Amino acid sequence: MTPLIATLKAIVVAIASAFLLGHWFGAPGIAAGIALGAWSNALTLLRRGAETFGFSIDAAARRRLPRIAAAALAMGGLLWLATAFALPADAGARSFVQALILLVLIAGGIAIYGLFLGFLASPAGARRSAHSGKTAPPDL
């Protein structure tokens, strides 16, 4: 399957799921349908790439992926809890205040993700990735 055919398939999945989910859930359903189409495209291309070129995850990635997933889940969970406080404050606010609340949520999400990723990293792995096997020139 060529990338063009995979993209056309993804567009069909996005349109069909957006219509279906949009009917049930409104605008959030349409957004979820578009996301499903994008994931369909990504998975189709990954599957095709694995069949054609082979696909393997190295040992370092196997160690890092669970930490990345855990940090992403922690960030998502804490942002979901934060919406309980942000949505009531956002209800009667002006556009500037809404944008400011959104900016705080985005910055908080990035900070939470980074903190959890750093917290979940092993000290040896952090030292290894910080230096990446390179040494400073002797004149520095």
Secondary structure, DSSP 8 states (H G I E B T S, - for coil): --HHHHHHHHHHHHHHHHHHHHHHHSHHHHHHHHHHHHHHHHHHHHHHHHHHH-----HHHHHHHHHHHHHHHHHHHHHHHHHHHHHHHHTT--HHHHHHHHHHHHHHHHHHHHHHHHHHS-HHHHHHHHHTT----TT-
